[in-house]
Amino acid sequence: MMMTLEEQLLETVRALPAARQHEVLDFAAFIKDRHATPSEPRPFGLCAGEFEVPQDFDAPLPDDVLRTFEQ
């Protein structure tokens, strides 16, 4: 007889040490939260006036700044 997916998961998790079972539980919670739909969309312009984007925002970064990303 073939086990269901749920039975396979339970059997696999039960075979793990307690510390690893906690990791599985944390990962399952992460997946559940990531795919949860927000109850209400955030309103457009929520942060309007909170900050100003500089005119040179998309200008190339100086070489010394670029080097920090390459390390």
PyMOL commands that set and color helices and strands:
alter all, ss='L'
color gray80, all
select helices_A, chain A and resi 5-14+18-34+63-70
alter helices_A, ss='H'
color red, helices_A
deselect
rebuild
show_as cartoon
